[in-house]
Amino acid sequence: MHQNSPVKLKAVVMPHNLMIVDYALGQPGSVHDAYAFRGTRIFQDPANSLPPHHWIWADSAYPSETWCAVPFKRPRGGSLTRRQNMYNHYVSKVRTLEVFKRLVF
């Protein structure tokens, strides 16, 4: 008897046009997103995978690189500034709502 287990699909989306430019498929659903991201062409070779001066949005588990914009993390024992919180708010909206609207509608 075969057991059904979820398979992770990791899509890499450009923030300016919400186009899917890379993906990783086949990792078990229990694998962390940041680990699955390592299987993408963009992670392995960003200079040849993204046009110059372009980047992707990601969550705080991903690497903060010139080509990967991530939310600010709250410093230990501190807090984020108002501008950092606002940035995080909008990054979150771009990463989730707009991408899924584009995929579904």
CORWOCOR-V269407 format. One line per field, one symbol per residue. phi: phi as a letter, one per 30 degrees, with the letter a starting at -180 (. if undefined). A space follows every 10 residues. Layout:
phi = ???
//
This chain:
phi = .ccdbdcdcc cccdddbhdd caabbjdeed ddeddddddd ddddbddccc deicaccbcd ddddbdcbdb ddcddeibbd ddddddeeed dddddceddd ddddc
//
